[in-house]
Amino acid sequence: MAHVDPADRPVNIMFQNYALFPHMSVSNNIGYGLKRASLPNNEIKSRVNELLELVHLNGMGERKPSTLSGGQRQRVALARALARRPKLLLLDEPLAALDKKLRSETQFELCKIQEQLGTTFVVVTHDQEEAMTLSTRIGVMNNGKLVQLGTPNEIYEQPQTTFVADFVGEISFIEVTVKEQKEPYWLMQGAVPIHVSTGAKFRINQKVNLALRPEKISLTSKPTGKINEFPVEITDWAFYGAGTQYRVVGPGGINLKLYESHNLPSKSNARQPETGFINFSPDSIIILER
């Protein structure tokens, strides 16, 4: 593309602050790039109407940006960025200015629009949930370097570094040393012995980090006899409606977070500290270099 003039490249950008022209109507904002490209007026009008319908702003073409809600301004900016039918659209924190509920709704709208048009969207976001919802592939950057590229499932379930594991979603780490291989498991020793199921090869006495997602850990009031089980003290919890997140401390001061999709009485009615037992499958453990 180096030999193509920037104005002629099939690439556009949607800015984080939307950058709408306040003195122009919605239609004129959307059609601005088309007018600069000297398209015929009837084609501009046709394409603007098509985009207004695409972003569900029918009948709002004559309004000014100041009369619109945040979500509506966001859709005007998206329509303007799509007006010249780019093959690649760069979106810089496109949903950052929206409240949580509207942001969640707009995520699905963006996906639907992308599927309809077939345009490649490259979205910059610091919101991990947003990245998971919007993308078919995610690139995680650290200090300006791309440290992992993969599908949302690969990034979440198979992070390649401690940074990626910690940056994407909730996770807990346990520092351990490799002790021995006991088929089909590797035995790791930290504050407690932990069995890990993996095809990876380790050196005896190699130091590694074990990582666990909150939903992979089960909490019980009594021991079950399952593998990788040990007692914990429940230090805190938070009720999220669909479930409860717990913070627990195990032997040797191991700090873990776990999530269970069942209700718990409010803190005012519960005794503290509570104790219990946790267990997790050898298959659910992510192993990372330390």
TIPATOR-956445 format. One record per residue (C-alpha): residue number from 0; residue in three letters; x negated, z, y negated. Coordinates in Angstrom, 2 decimals. Layout:
<NUM,"Ala",<X,Z,Y>>,
...
//
This chain:
<0,"Met",<0.00,0.00,0.00>>,
<1,"Ala",<-3.02,0.21,-2.31>>,
<2,"His",<-2.54,-3.39,-3.40>>,
<3,"Val",<1.14,-2.82,-4.30>>,
<4,"Asp",<2.00,-1.73,-7.84>>,
<5,"Pro",<3.34,1.88,-7.80>>,
<6,"Ala",<6.64,0.76,-9.33>>,
<7,"Asp",<7.17,-1.67,-6.45>>,
<8,"Arg",<6.36,0.67,-3.57>>,
<9,"Pro",<9.37,1.57,-1.35>>,
<10,"Val",<8.83,5.27,-2.03>>,
<11,"Asn",<10.70,7.70,-4.26>>,
<12,"Ile",<10.73,11.41,-5.02>>,
<13,"Met",<13.40,14.02,-5.65>>,
<14,"Phe",<12.02,16.74,-7.91>>,
<15,"Gln",<12.59,20.45,-7.37>>,
<16,"Asn",<14.18,20.88,-10.81>>,
<17,"Tyr",<16.19,17.64,-10.34>>,
<18,"Ala",<14.96,16.30,-13.75>>,
<19,"Leu",<18.35,14.80,-14.68>>,
<20,"Phe",<18.77,13.27,-18.13>>,
<21,"Pro",<21.15,15.68,-19.93>>,
<22,"His",<22.41,13.06,-22.43>>,
<23,"Met",<23.36,10.57,-19.71>>,
<24,"Ser",<26.44,10.50,-17.51>>,
<25,"Val",<26.19,11.00,-13.76>>,
<26,"Ser",<26.55,7.24,-13.22>>,
<27,"Asn",<23.84,6.41,-15.74>>,
<28,"Asn",<21.50,8.97,-14.19>>,
<29,"Ile",<21.99,7.44,-10.76>>,
<30,"Gly",<21.65,3.89,-12.05>>,
<31,"Tyr",<18.64,4.56,-14.30>>,
<32,"Gly",<16.04,3.18,-11.89>>,
<33,"Leu",<18.19,0.17,-11.10>>,
<34,"Lys",<18.51,-0.66,-14.78>>,
<35,"Arg",<14.74,-0.33,-15.23>>,
<36,"Ala",<14.36,-2.78,-12.34>>,
<37,"Ser",<16.56,-5.26,-14.27>>,
<38,"Leu",<19.25,-5.54,-11.60>>,
<39,"Pro",<22.51,-7.26,-12.66>>,
<40,"Asn",<25.11,-4.88,-14.11>>,
<41,"Asn",<27.68,-5.65,-11.41>>,
<42,"Glu",<25.14,-4.82,-8.68>>,
<43,"Ile",<24.17,-1.58,-10.46>>,
<44,"Lys",<27.83,-0.56,-10.73>>,
<45,"Ser",<28.47,-1.39,-7.08>>,
<46,"Arg",<25.45,0.55,-5.84>>,
<47,"Val",<26.20,3.56,-8.07>>,
<48,"Asn",<29.78,3.72,-6.74>>,
<49,"Glu",<28.45,3.46,-3.20>>,
<50,"Leu",<26.09,6.39,-3.83>>,
<51,"Leu",<28.77,8.50,-5.52>>,
<52,"Glu",<30.84,8.13,-2.37>>,
<53,"Leu",<27.85,8.88,-0.15>>,
<54,"Val",<27.16,12.21,-1.89>>,
<55,"His",<30.85,13.10,-2.29>>,
<56,"Leu",<30.98,12.83,-6.08>>,
<57,"Asn",<33.75,10.26,-6.37>>,
<58,"Gly",<35.44,10.40,-9.77>>,
<59,"Met",<32.59,12.31,-11.42>>,
<60,"Gly",<30.60,9.34,-12.66>>,
<61,"Glu",<31.42,9.89,-16.35>>,
<62,"Arg",<30.61,13.60,-16.41>>,
<63,"Lys",<27.41,15.02,-17.88>>,
<64,"Pro",<24.98,17.08,-15.75>>,
<65,"Ser",<25.74,20.20,-17.81>>,
<66,"Thr",<29.34,20.19,-16.55>>,
<67,"Leu",<28.33,20.18,-12.89>>,
<68,"Ser",<27.58,22.99,-10.47>>,
<69,"Gly",<24.10,23.45,-9.02>>,
<70,"Gly",<25.13,21.78,-5.78>>,
<71,"Gln",<26.62,18.81,-7.62>>,
<72,"Arg",<23.48,18.34,-9.75>>,
<73,"Gln",<21.43,18.43,-6.57>>,
<74,"Arg",<23.54,15.60,-5.12>>,
<75,"Val",<23.21,13.53,-8.32>>,
<76,"Ala",<19.42,13.88,-8.09>>,
<77,"Leu",<19.52,12.82,-4.43>>,
<78,"Ala",<21.72,9.80,-5.22>>,
<79,"Arg",<19.35,8.74,-8.01>>,
<80,"Ala",<16.35,9.04,-5.69>>,
<81,"Leu",<18.12,6.86,-3.10>>,
<82,"Ala",<19.39,4.24,-5.55>>,
<83,"Arg",<16.53,1.78,-5.01>>,
<84,"Arg",<16.84,2.17,-1.25>>,
<85,"Pro",<13.36,3.56,-0.56>>,
<86,"Lys",<11.96,3.52,2.96>>,
<87,"Leu",<10.35,6.91,2.30>>,
<88,"Leu",<11.83,9.71,0.19>>,
<89,"Leu",<9.77,12.76,-0.81>>,
<90,"Leu",<11.85,15.88,-1.50>>,
<91,"Asp",<10.14,18.79,-3.27>>,
<92,"Glu",<11.96,22.06,-2.43>>,
<93,"Pro",<15.30,20.21,-2.75>>,
<94,"Leu",<17.50,23.23,-2.00>>,
<95,"Ala",<15.51,25.99,-3.71>>,
<96,"Ala",<17.90,26.32,-6.67>>,
<97,"Leu",<21.01,26.76,-4.50>>,
<98,"Asp",<22.49,30.04,-3.28>>,
<99,"Lys",<22.21,30.86,0.43>>,
<100,"Lys",<25.69,29.70,1.48>>,
<101,"Leu",<25.52,26.43,-0.46>>,
<102,"Arg",<21.96,25.85,0.75>>,
<103,"Ser",<23.11,26.17,4.35>>,
<104,"Glu",<25.98,23.71,3.82>>,
<105,"Thr",<23.75,21.23,1.98>>,
<106,"Gln",<21.17,21.23,4.78>>,
<107,"Phe",<23.71,19.60,7.09>>,
<108,"Glu",<24.77,17.15,4.36>>,
<109,"Leu",<21.15,16.04,3.90>>,
<110,"Cys",<20.76,15.49,7.64>>,
<111,"Lys",<23.95,13.43,7.76>>,
<112,"Ile",<22.89,11.28,4.79>>,
<113,"Gln",<19.45,10.72,6.30>>,
<114,"Glu",<21.01,9.60,9.58>>,
<115,"Gln",<23.42,7.25,7.78>>,
<116,"Leu",<20.69,5.56,5.74>>,
<117,"Gly",<17.80,5.66,8.19>>,
<118,"Thr",<15.43,6.55,5.33>>,
<119,"Thr",<12.46,8.72,6.26>>,
<120,"Phe",<12.67,12.08,4.44>>,
<121,"Val",<9.53,14.15,3.87>>,
<122,"Val",<10.65,17.60,2.71>>,
<123,"Val",<8.40,20.26,1.19>>,
<124,"Thr",<9.80,23.76,1.75>>,
<125,"His",<8.62,27.35,2.13>>,
<126,"Asp",<11.88,28.24,3.90>>,
<127,"Gln",<11.19,28.21,7.64>>,
<128,"Glu",<14.89,28.19,8.55>>,
<129,"Glu",<15.41,25.19,6.27>>,
<130,"Ala",<12.49,23.38,7.89>>,
<131,"Met",<13.90,24.01,11.36>>,
<132,"Thr",<17.38,22.81,10.38>>,
<133,"Leu",<16.39,19.66,8.50>>,
<134,"Ser",<13.56,18.26,10.53>>,
<135,"Thr",<12.80,16.30,13.65>>,
<136,"Arg",<9.08,17.03,13.10>>,
<137,"Ile",<7.40,19.81,11.15>>,
<138,"Gly",<3.91,19.93,9.70>>,
<139,"Val",<2.60,23.43,8.91>>,
<140,"Met",<-0.08,23.63,6.22>>,
<141,"Asn",<-2.49,26.46,5.44>>,
<142,"Asn",<-4.86,26.35,2.45>>,
<143,"Gly",<-4.21,22.65,2.02>>,
<144,"Lys",<-4.92,21.77,5.65>>,
<145,"Leu",<-2.45,20.57,8.27>>,
<146,"Val",<-2.81,23.12,11.08>>,
<147,"Gln",<-0.02,21.99,13.41>>,
<148,"Leu",<2.39,19.08,13.73>>,
<149,"Gly",<5.27,19.07,16.20>>,
<150,"Thr",<8.99,19.29,16.83>>,
<151,"Pro",<10.82,22.41,15.59>>,
<152,"Asn",<10.93,23.69,19.18>>,
<153,"Glu",<7.18,23.13,19.67>>,
<154,"Ile",<6.32,24.88,16.41>>,
<155,"Tyr",<8.52,27.88,17.25>>,
<156,"Glu",<7.89,28.22,20.99>>,
<157,"Gln",<4.31,26.91,21.22>>,
<158,"Pro",<2.42,27.78,18.01>>,
<159,"Gln",<-1.24,26.88,18.29>>,
<160,"Thr",<-2.61,29.51,15.89>>,
<161,"Thr",<-1.80,33.05,14.83>>,
<162,"Phe",<-1.03,31.74,11.34>>,
<163,"Val",<1.62,29.30,12.58>>,
<164,"Ala",<3.17,31.91,14.88>>,
<165,"Asp",<3.40,34.44,12.05>>,
<166,"Phe",<4.51,31.95,9.38>>,
<167,"Val",<7.40,30.42,11.32>>,
<168,"Gly",<10.03,32.98,12.26>>,
<169,"Glu",<9.74,36.66,13.17>>,
<170,"Ile",<7.08,37.63,15.70>>,
<171,"Ser",<5.08,40.63,16.93>>,
<172,"Phe",<1.46,40.69,18.10>>,
<173,"Ile",<-0.26,42.80,20.75>>,
<174,"Glu",<-4.07,42.83,20.99>>,
<175,"Val",<-5.23,42.77,24.61>>,
<176,"Thr",<-8.24,42.06,26.81>>,
<177,"Val",<-8.10,39.82,29.89>>,
<178,"Lys",<-8.67,41.99,32.98>>,
<179,"Glu",<-8.01,39.88,36.08>>,
<180,"Gln",<-5.90,37.14,37.61>>,
<181,"Lys",<-3.20,38.28,40.03>>,
<182,"Glu",<-1.24,35.19,41.10>>,
<183,"Pro",<1.08,34.11,39.63>>,
<184,"Tyr",<0.07,36.26,36.63>>,
<185,"Trp",<-2.87,37.19,34.46>>,
<186,"Leu",<-3.18,40.91,33.85>>,
<187,"Met",<-3.93,41.80,30.24>>,
<188,"Gln",<-4.90,45.30,29.19>>,
<189,"Gly",<-4.17,46.83,25.80>>,
<190,"Ala",<-2.44,50.10,25.13>>,
<191,"Val",<-0.37,49.17,28.20>>,
<192,"Pro",<-0.96,46.66,31.03>>,
<193,"Ile",<0.91,43.38,30.47>>,
<194,"His",<1.46,40.56,32.95>>,
<195,"Val",<1.38,37.02,31.55>>,
<196,"Ser",<2.51,33.83,33.26>>,
<197,"Thr",<0.41,30.87,32.14>>,
<198,"Gly",<-1.52,27.93,33.50>>,
<199,"Ala",<-4.30,28.57,30.99>>,
<200,"Lys",<-7.73,29.72,32.10>>,
<201,"Phe",<-9.37,32.83,30.66>>,
<202,"Arg",<-12.67,34.65,30.87>>,
<203,"Ile",<-12.62,38.20,32.15>>,
<204,"Asn",<-12.87,40.59,29.16>>,
<205,"Gln",<-11.82,37.81,26.77>>,
<206,"Lys",<-9.90,39.22,23.79>>,
<207,"Val",<-6.61,37.49,22.93>>,
<208,"Asn",<-3.42,38.10,20.98>>,
<209,"Leu",<-0.09,38.18,22.78>>,
<210,"Ala",<2.84,37.12,20.59>>,
<211,"Leu",<6.51,37.88,21.22>>,
<212,"Arg",<9.61,36.58,19.45>>,
<213,"Pro",<12.24,39.31,18.77>>,
<214,"Glu",<14.93,37.64,20.89>>,
<215,"Lys",<12.62,37.58,23.94>>,
<216,"Ile",<12.49,41.39,24.18>>,
<217,"Ser",<15.22,43.44,25.86>>,
<218,"Leu",<16.01,47.04,24.92>>,
<219,"Thr",<17.54,49.50,27.39>>,
<220,"Ser",<18.31,53.21,27.31>>,
<221,"Lys",<16.82,53.78,30.78>>,
<222,"Pro",<13.98,52.15,32.74>>,
<223,"Thr",<15.03,49.14,34.81>>,
<224,"Gly",<11.90,48.72,36.92>>,
<225,"Lys",<11.29,45.23,35.52>>,
<226,"Ile",<7.83,43.85,34.90>>,
<227,"Asn",<6.28,44.45,31.44>>,
<228,"Glu",<8.39,47.53,30.73>>,
<229,"Phe",<7.36,50.58,28.71>>,
<230,"Pro",<8.94,53.36,26.63>>,
<231,"Val",<9.40,53.02,22.87>>,
<232,"Glu",<10.62,54.98,19.89>>,
<233,"Ile",<13.19,53.18,17.74>>,
<234,"Thr",<12.00,53.73,14.18>>,
<235,"Asp",<14.52,51.58,12.31>>,
<236,"Trp",<17.21,48.96,12.70>>,
<237,"Ala",<19.22,46.57,10.57>>,
<238,"Phe",<22.71,45.27,11.35>>,
<239,"Tyr",<23.15,41.54,10.65>>,
<240,"Gly",<26.75,41.01,11.72>>,
<241,"Ala",<26.08,38.85,14.77>>,
<242,"Gly",<23.45,41.27,16.04>>,
<243,"Thr",<20.93,43.98,15.27>>,
<244,"Gln",<17.20,43.84,14.62>>,
<245,"Tyr",<15.17,46.84,15.76>>,
<246,"Arg",<11.69,48.05,14.90>>,
<247,"Val",<10.10,50.03,17.70>>,
<248,"Val",<6.76,51.73,18.38>>,
<249,"Gly",<5.30,51.76,21.88>>,
<250,"Pro",<2.28,53.39,23.54>>,
<251,"Gly",<-0.89,53.28,21.48>>,
<252,"Gly",<1.07,52.55,18.31>>,
<253,"Ile",<2.23,49.05,19.36>>,
<254,"Asn",<4.67,47.86,16.69>>,
<255,"Leu",<7.34,45.39,17.81>>,
<256,"Lys",<10.47,43.77,16.41>>,
<257,"Leu",<13.35,42.83,18.67>>,
<258,"Tyr",<16.77,41.32,18.17>>,
<259,"Glu",<19.90,41.89,20.21>>,
<260,"Ser",<23.24,40.17,19.70>>,
<261,"His",<25.41,43.25,20.00>>,
<262,"Asn",<26.71,45.81,17.56>>,
<263,"Leu",<25.18,49.19,16.80>>,
<264,"Pro",<26.89,52.08,14.95>>,
<265,"Ser",<25.98,52.43,11.29>>,
<266,"Lys",<22.85,54.41,10.47>>,
<267,"Ser",<24.91,57.25,9.03>>,
<268,"Asn",<26.46,57.85,12.47>>,
<269,"Ala",<23.30,57.41,14.54>>,
<270,"Arg",<20.66,59.96,15.41>>,
<271,"Gln",<17.02,59.32,14.59>>,
<272,"Pro",<14.54,58.95,16.07>>,
<273,"Glu",<16.01,57.29,19.15>>,
<274,"Thr",<14.03,56.39,22.24>>,
<275,"Gly",<14.44,53.70,24.85>>,
<276,"Phe",<12.64,51.17,27.00>>,
<277,"Ile",<11.75,47.57,26.36>>,
<278,"Asn",<10.89,44.79,28.77>>,
<279,"Phe",<10.02,41.13,28.46>>,
<280,"Ser",<9.40,38.25,30.84>>,
<281,"Pro",<5.82,37.10,31.56>>,
<282,"Asp",<7.06,33.56,30.72>>,
<283,"Ser",<8.17,34.56,27.21>>,
<284,"Ile",<4.71,35.52,25.95>>,
<285,"Ile",<2.72,33.26,23.62>>,
<286,"Ile",<-1.06,33.56,24.05>>,
<287,"Leu",<-3.30,32.98,21.03>>,
<288,"Glu",<-7.03,33.18,20.47>>,
<289,"Arg",<-8.33,36.17,18.56>>,
//
